[in-house]
C-alpha cells in the first residue's frame, strides 16, 4: 500500500509544505503549521454547473449588480451602499462585541423581504429566540437552524430557497468530505469554499462569523480572507458602549469607510452624531487638547488629540502614542525643533486620540503640533478652535483632501475658528460663521498659537 503523502499549511499566510516546520519561511510566524487532512473525494464539491465560454468585458452589463438595504444604514455604508446578491461577507471581532447581535438584527429585516436562514453551531435555538425577543425581531419571519453539518446547512438553504444566510461561526462547521475536526485548516478552507460556490450559484448573500486570535486576527488560514468578497472587523473597548465596524477588504466598495454603533438594550443602534464620541466635554479649556477634523471614508469626524509633555528623568525620553503613529510624531518633533526652536530632547511625550479611534491620515500633523506646544507651555487653546493640515519636512503646511467637508462639519458642531493651510481656504461666503486662519509655514505657528491660547489659571 502506497504511503500517504502529508501536507502542512500555515494558518497565517496559507503557505504549504511537505514537512512540518517550527517557523514559516513566508511570513515568519512560529508554530503556525497544521497538517492538512486530505479530502475523501478530490472531485467532491467541484463545480457542478455547465461550462461557460469567455465573454468580452465590454459586453458585461454593470447594471446586473443589484444592491439591497440590510436594514442598517451604518452597515450599508461600510459595505459600499448595501448588500450584493451572491456576495460572501466575513465578520470578525472579539467575543461579546456584537457580531451575532448585529447579524440577527440584519436577518430580522431581510427575512421580512425574502426567505432567510440563521444557522448556529455554538448556541441553542432557545438562546437565539431570547436574543431575538429582546431585539424585537418577528419570530414568524426568520428561520433558525442549529447544526454544525455543512451538508445539512446547504440542503436546508436550497430547499427553503433562502436569499440570505448566516453561519455562526465558520470555525464550528464541518463537512464529511474532510477527515478532521471542526476549526482545522482543512475544514475551514473546504467549508468556506463550498459556501462561496453556493452563494455564487444561487445568488444568496452569505454572512460568515469568524473567531479571532489573541492578536486580533481572524482564526484559521489567511486564505479565508482571500476567498470571501468582504471582510469586516468589529472594534471597541469593553468599557465603552460604542462599536466601530471597519472593512479591510471589499470587492464591491471602498475599504476606508467606518460604521459607528452604540450597544443598547435593544441591540446595536446607529450613532447619529459620531463626532460626539471622540470629543471630551471639558468645562474649561485644558492644556494639551486640540480638536482636529479627520475623514473616515466619506464621513468627516471631529476628534480630540491630547498631549502630555513632562520633563524626563531618563536618558532616553519616552514617546508613546495611542491612535497615532509614533514614527510620525518623532518626525514632527524634529520639524518643530528646527523651525520653532522648541527643544524636546529632555521631555517625555504621551499622545492619545479620545474614543479609541486610530488616525492614520497626515491631516493630524498640525493638530499634533498644537497639542504638544499647548502642553509644553501649559497654555490651553480657546474653545471653538479646530485644526487640520499636513506638515512637510521643510516646514510647509500642506493642504489635505476634503477641506470643505471638514469645515462644514466643524461649523455644524459650533466651532468658530479653524487653522488650516492657505490652499484649503473655502470660497468666499461658502461657509458662514467660521473664522478661517491660514498658516503657510511652521515658523508662523508661534504667533497663531499665541493669539489662540489662553494663560493657564
Secondary structure, DSSP 8 states (H G I E B T S, - for coil): -------EEETTT--EESS--SB-TTT--BS-EEE---BS-TTTT---S-------GGGS-GGG--EE--S-HHHHHHHTSSEETT-EEEEE-STTSSHHHHHHHHHHHHHTTS-EEEEESSS-HHHHHHHHHHHT--TTT-EEEE--BHHHHHHHHHHHT-SEEEEE-GGG-B-TTB-S-TTSHHHHHHHHHHHHHHHHHHT-EEEEEE-B-TTSSBSS-THHHHHSSEEEEEE--TT-SEEEEEEEEETTS-S--EEEEEEETTEEEE-S-GGGTT----SS--TTEEEEEEEETTEEEEEEEEEEEEE--SSS--EEEESS-HHHHHHHHHHHHHHH----TTEEEEEEETTS----SGGGHHHHHHHHHHHHHT--B-TTEEE--EE-TTSBEE--TTHHHHHHHHHHTT--EEEE-GGG---TTSSTT-EEEE--BGGGHHHHHHHHB----
